[in-house]
């Protein structure tokens, strides 16, 4: 894995992420070990990792084990209270942060993603995101676009609008 990442860095890739999502293996300690080794080996600011349990606010054995074994500077992805969250409140972020041992979370917002229903196009503005998210342990927001690039432009523009000024954001 490290050798493959070094190949990518040699051709100009400057940020590597490790995505454990959507796999059956829930070996949190093994994933933490590999993640820590990769974080040590890569000369980049911080490694972002997507855990198997990337949605919700539940306290799980996987989250406890991962948090205990993972290096403290590794940032974890979190999609909100659901895989595709209609709304994300600061209080939900705070609970998720606590469930992951107090570490900073990077919001992987599954709006306007449509890979679960490719025939549906989500063309409306981003809604339901608490303006207080970034006052908490939220490292930022990554928006997950639709399978169709051009129709994604409008909803992604509203995500950018929200990120530019969360308190002043008007979805309309």
C-alpha positions in Angstrom: 0.0 0.0 0.0 2.8 2.4 0.9 4.6 1.6 -2.3 1.5 2.2 -4.4 0.9 5.5 -2.6 4.5 6.5 -3.3 3.9 5.8 -7.0 0.9 8.1 -7.0 2.9 10.8 -5.2 5.6 10.5 -7.8 3.1 11.6 -10.5 1.9 14.5 -8.5 -0.9 13.2 -6.2 -0.4 15.2 -3.0 -3.2 13.9 -0.8 -4.0 10.3 -0.1 -7.1 9.1 1.8 -7.8 5.6 3.1 -11.4 4.5 2.6 -12.6 1.5 4.6 -16.3 2.2 3.9 -18.6 -0.4 2.3 -16.5 -3.4 3.2 -17.5 -6.4 5.3 -14.4 -6.5 7.4 -15.0 -4.7 10.7 -11.5 -5.3 12.2 -11.1 -1.9 13.7 -7.7 -2.6 15.3 -6.3 -4.0 12.0 -7.7 -1.0 10.1 -6.2 1.4 12.7 -2.8 -0.4 12.4 -2.8 0.0 8.6 -4.0 3.6 8.8 -1.4 4.5 11.4 1.4 3.0 9.3 0.2 4.9 6.2 -0.1 8.2 8.2 3.5 7.7 9.4 4.9 6.9 5.9 3.2 9.6 3.9 4.6 13.2 4.0 1.2 15.0 4.0 -0.5 17.2 6.5 -3.0 14.7 7.9 -4.5 11.4 6.7 -8.2 11.2 6.3 -9.8 7.8 6.8 -13.3 6.7 6.2 -14.3 4.1 8.8 -16.7 1.2 8.2 -19.1 2.9 10.7 -19.2 6.3 8.9 -22.8 7.2 9.6 -24.9 7.7 12.7 -24.2 8.5 16.3 -24.3 5.1 17.9 -21.7 3.9 20.4 -20.3 0.7 18.9 -17.5 -1.7 19.7 -16.0 -0.9 16.3 -15.9 2.8 17.0 -14.5 2.3 20.5 -11.7 0.0 19.2 -10.9 2.2 16.2 -10.7 5.3 18.3 -8.5 3.7 20.9 -6.0 2.3 18.4 -6.0 5.1 15.7 -3.3 7.9 15.9 -4.9 11.1 17.3 -4.0 13.2 14.3 -5.9 11.0 11.8 -9.2 12.7 10.7 -12.3 10.5 10.2 -15.0 10.9 7.7 -18.6 11.0 9.0 -21.8 11.4 6.8 -24.1 12.6 9.5 -26.8 10.8 11.4 -27.7 8.8 8.3 -25.7 7.7 5.2 -27.7 10.2 3.2 -28.7 12.8 5.9 -31.7 15.1 5.4 -30.4 17.3 8.2 -27.2 17.5 10.3 -27.3 19.2 13.6 -24.4 20.4 15.7 -25.6 18.2 18.6 -25.4 15.1 16.4 -21.8 16.1 15.4 -20.9 16.5 19.0 -22.2 13.0 19.9 -20.4 11.5 16.9 -17.2 13.2 17.9 -17.5 11.7 21.4 -18.2 8.2 19.9 -15.0 8.5 17.9 -12.9 9.4 21.0 -13.1 13.2 20.6 -11.3 13.3 17.3 -12.1 15.9 14.6 -14.5 14.6 11.9 -14.7 15.6 8.3 -18.3 15.8 7.1 -18.7 13.6 3.9 -22.0 15.1 2.9 -23.9 12.7 0.7 -25.8 15.5 -1.0 -26.5 15.5 -3.9 -25.3 12.0 -4.4 -27.6 9.6 -6.4 -25.6 6.4 -6.8 -28.4 4.6 -4.9 -31.0 5.8 -7.4 -29.2 7.0 -10.6 -32.5 7.9 -12.4 -33.1 10.6 -9.7 -31.6 14.0 -10.1 -31.2 16.2 -7.0 -31.3 19.7 -8.4 -32.4 21.7 -5.3 -30.2 23.6 -2.9 -28.5 22.2 0.1 -30.8 22.3 3.2 -30.8 21.2 6.8 -27.2 21.8 7.7 -26.7 23.5 11.0 -24.7 26.7 10.7 -22.9 25.8 14.0 -21.2 22.7 12.6 -17.9 24.5 12.0 -17.8 25.9 15.6 -17.5 22.2 16.7 -14.9 19.5 15.9 -15.8 19.6 12.2 -12.7 19.7 10.0 -14.8 20.8 6.9 -17.3 19.5 4.5 -16.8 17.3 1.3 -19.8 17.1 -0.9 -20.5 13.9 -2.8 -21.8 14.8 -6.3 -24.3 12.8 -8.4 -23.2 10.3 -11.1 -24.1 13.0 -13.7 -21.5 15.7 -13.6 -23.4 18.6 -15.3 -26.6 18.3 -13.2 -24.4 18.2 -10.1 -23.2 21.8 -10.7 -26.3 23.5 -9.3 -26.5 21.7 -6.0 -22.8 21.7 -5.5 -22.8 25.5 -6.1 -25.3 25.8 -3.2 -22.9 23.7 -1.0 -20.2 26.2 -1.9 -22.5 29.0 -1.1 -23.3 27.5 2.3 -19.6 27.0 3.1 -18.7 30.5 2.1 -21.0 31.9 4.7 -23.0 29.4 6.7 -24.8 32.0 8.9 -25.8 34.1 5.9 -26.7 31.1 3.6 -30.1 31.3 2.0 -31.1 28.1 0.1 -33.5 30.0 -2.0 
